[in-house]
Structures are given as C-alpha cells and as structure tokens.
Amino acid sequence: GVRWAAPSAGKIKSIYYATGDIVTVGTIIMEIDTGKDAVITTKAEQQVLVDEGAASALDSQNSFRNPYNRILAAPYTRKIARELGIDIEQIKGSGPAGCVLEEDVYRFSNQSNACNDNQGESHTGIREDAEGTTIPFKGIRKQIATKVSHSLLTIPHVTHFDEVDVTNLNELRKTLKLSGDSISLAAFLVKATVICLKEHQLFNARLDEENEVIRLLTDYHMGIATNTEAGLLVPVIYDVDQKSIRTINKQMKELTIKAREGKLTAGDMKHGTFTVNNVGPLGGTGATPIINHPQTGIMTFYKTKRMPIVLDDDEIAIRSIMNISVSFDHRVIDGAQSIAFTNRFIELVENPNKLLLELI
C-alpha cells in the first residue's frame, strides 16, 4: 500500500472507506481530530463530502490546510526526487493541498537541467546536448508512426522464421526469360502466398472484438510493402487470387514505380487483407515486421544466399536459400497454424511444378 504524510497532528476520527476500496484522486478518505476545532460529521454529510467536496472543496486551499508547512508527497515520489538529487522541499506541488506529484518532480528536474544548460552556454558557448539537425515529424512519417504504434500496442505479435530453397524456382525463371517472359522472384512468391492464404484462412481474416467473432474474408487483396524516400508505403494488388503470375509481376512493378515517384492514390492503398514485404534487395536476412492493422499477418522475404546444403541422398550441393518470416496476430492464430502455413509455402516454392499445378 501507499503511505501518505499526515497533513496535521492529531487522531483519526473517521475513515470513509474500507481496505481495498477504489477512490478517485482528490477524494476525502478520512477526518482527523486536531483537538482544536473538532467537527462531528454525520453520515449524510460524509456523503456530501465524497460526492461534492472532491470536486470543489478540495481544490480550495482553505479546505485542506497543512499548518506545519510540511511538503506532502508519496514515498515513491520522494524516492524519485532523491534519485534525481532534488530537494523535494523546493518543488511546488500541483496535487490536492499542494501535494507534490511524480510529474512535478520530473518537471522541476527538466527546468533545472535547462537552467544548467543555459549557464553552461554562457561559460563555454557549447551545449552538451546540442540537438543538431532536425527532421520534420509530420505527413507520411507521422502517419506511419501512428499506424505502427497502434498495431504494436493492439496486436500481440509473434514471428515465425523459416528458410526456403529457391534454386528450382530460379531455374524456372531463367527458362521463362529465354522465351521472353522476365518474371521477378517476388511475383512467384506472392502467388504462392495467396494459395496458402486460401488454404489457411485465418491469415486472411479480421478480428471483430466488439461482436466477438473472427471474420474470414473472401477477397484476397495483397498489400505490397514498398520502401520509398517518404517512408514505408503499402500499395495493394486487388483480387490477387484471380490473377496470373505475369499480371502480378506487371502490377507489382507499376505500383512500386508509382510509390517511389509519389504518385500513389488513396485507392491504391485501401482494403488490403494481407501484406508481403520483400526486403531481399535491401540485403536483410531477418526481422520481426509489424502487422498492418487490422490484418492478421505479414510475410517477409529476405536476401537469398548461396549455401552448401545436405540433400536427401546425403550429397552436398550449393543451393540458393532464402529466409522467410511470418508475423501473426496470436489472438487469432496459433504457432502450429503458422508452421503449417509456412510449410505449405515452402512446398510450393521448392517444387515449382506443384505451384504451376495450382494455377490450372
């Protein structure tokens, strides 16, 4: 419990609340008999003190006197002041009856530091905590900050990591390129992802907490996280499940160019149901991406590395290995379901023939 310094010497005459009761800040909780102007308060009057006095009388300096001029503060507040090297007697409290609150201590500390900094400038001409260059924190940057903060504070994030061998898929891409079709690796990965979403629908869902239901979505609109000079933008490929890999590849390129040229419209970034993030070209090998709220997951593709791998026949071969991760909303999805999702993704990517069969 919290101990409070008594505002006056005397004996406790009345206690208005029992142990464990919850009261608001500023509410009168007891009456002290100082032996001078003792007043007997009836039960009805006590109710008035609780209901009305907390709102008005306590805000008045005359309602709660401190005749000994002792600074009122909770032990924890005094502890903070001691740790900061501050004499709490020098602080003007903003709480009831001039009680020093925690924020009063920090405010006093900041003012003291600012004063010391100014004195330091007058002697040396140099500030110890010079700010340097400032960058405006507004527009897209501020919108991103608001959205990711809300997501991280709302959704219990869990990230599952795995790796996938893209050697065979890259060989298929080389073959297609010889026939005139230059398809990015990311386009194949997006198609494999949407196939997994249709089989594991909790990843393409919305949690409706108000109505206590999980809504499985029938539309598949893939957000494509895109790095730009203005910050991270997420344009959307709509109805990605109904589109060919060639069309997905074309739209990904178009949206990426629009994003980096600052030409995306609001309509380009609405109604995404799941997001993929391809950071491989940037060189990343692992991270814990934040889910694009209110979606339930985000899948990230990392840098591909050439690595020696032991094959099923115990032969060692150099293969192209890519790390992947799936961040998911643990309120909706469990770890086993995330593993099943990535296992299916790995199966499709490592066996391009199976991926192509899903397109028929």
NORHU-V601963 format. One record per run of one state. SS is the DSSP state (helix for helix, strand for strand, loop for the rest). FROM is the first residue (numbers start at 1). LEN is the number of residues. Records with the same first field share a line. If there is no record, write none. Layout:
SS=FROM-LEN  FROM-LEN
This chain:
loop=1-10  16-14  34-9  54-3  60-13  74-1  84-4  91-5  99-1  101-1  125-15  155-2  166-1  179-6  200-1  209-4  217-5  229-2  238-2  243-2  261-5  270-4  279-1  283-14  311-5  330-5  351-1  358-3
strand=11-5  30-4  73-1  100-1  157-9  205-4  213-4  222-7  231-7  274-5  297-14  316-14
helix=43-11  57-3  75-9  88-3  96-3  102-23  140-15  167-12  185-15  201-4  240-3  245-16  266-4  280-3  335-16  352-6
